[in-house]
Amino acid sequence: MDKLLIEGGRPLEGSVRISGAKNAALPAMAAALLTCERVELDNIPRVRDIITMGRLLAYMTATVETPELPPTAMIIQAKTVNGAEAPYELVRTMRASILTLGPLVARNGSARVSLPGGCSIGARPVDLHLKALEQMGAEIGTSHGYVEARVPGGGRLPGGNVHFDKITVTGTENILMAAVLAKGETKIENAAREPEITDLAELLIKMGAEIEGAGTSTIRVQGKEKLHGARHTIIADRIEAGTFLVAGAITNGSLEIIGCVPEHLASVIAKLRETGVEIRETAPDTLVVRGAKKLGAADVITEEYPGFATDMQAQFMALVTQAQGTSVITERIFENRFLHASEMMRMGANISIEGRRAVVHGPTTLSGSGVIASDLRASASLVLAALVAQGETLIDRVYHIDRGYERIEEKLSSVGARIRRVS
Ligand code: EPZ
């Protein structure tokens, strides 16, 4: 099993280019199931979850081509999806497989997708996806670990008023994809407002869908009989960009982050500035981060977009282990997303966990040790902690990081980090 070996203590200097957003690319790939024509996507990050989604679509009879050039392109064509299902073997390795449910039932009139089950950051049910599909007129049954959705009497989903009890990102994406082929209008209330939702809506509109309000909490969709092929470039990964902003800050370095969307990072930038880190927008798609001589403590509460992203919580925790004073981090989105804290404590951090709050007392000198990655963003936070730790850190189970960060060791080495993959 691959591990990352990192020798800390070097300020990062130079430029890094941000890849396309995994969490925007996954729904875009699922959206290709909505048409028999070719959907050409660009800026697809080459990460493990994308490969898994490609395998799942191929299982459902879609052809998935990844041309050599440009290396970020992908062409998907799902000529038919008859009898398609998402099997447990693929779904269990990636929860985002549930994103195929909406498009499949919309195009095919029925779908069978394995229930994803929990994961290390929480129970993560899909009840809200299913309730919303029912509100659109689907009949839902679960048996043998699979969810079966069908349109009573066959044909297209009627559409309807969907109200999410709680904001859900992939839930909103699933329903948006189901709604674009419905017979009537669908109104989605309490919708997620993440940039990934807006990006998906832009692709669907290019495919012929009629959507209003994406990016707000009320989305209206007029269903169409058919969608067609389209070309679309995926937005930049705001979480990768945020992770590199913290990398520059935590190592007291100076990093240029190219190819990002500063607007999508507003809450992260505001929090970093609160700790004394300097961040400048030097071009519409470029940020420059410079570490602070003395980092100050700052409290964070994770929230849905445009609030501070739960996907940046672990990285921020690594940063404030180096800040003067006490920082309180409150995790509101997932119930068990502090697994990285105990690993950071093994490196010398002073953190106490009180339910959904982590209290971090800083600054502490971290020392390199053997640590275990528990999920994607936890792995990223351990890499960040290792970059500032004294001595060598060996991070085990880095397959988690490969799910969502493209060539992380290459990108970090190019700006001066001592990092290498060992098996
Ligand atoms: C998306 O997950 C992201 N994944 C996650 O990225 C991200 O952490 C999360 O949104 C929150 O921003 C993708 O986009 C592929 P939710 P998702 O449904 O959609 C509860 C990463 O590291 N809930 O918005 O699965 C749920 O348990 C990751 O890249 C229900 O109770 O998250 C959670 O507490 C991991 N029932 C909250 O809602 C449901 O049916 C928000 O989850 C659905 C969700």
Residues whose N, C-alpha, C, O or C-beta is under 5 A from the ligand:
A	BS01	EPZ	N23 A96 R124 P125 V126 D127 L128 H129 I167 T168 V169 T170 G171 T310 D311 I333 F334 L376 R377
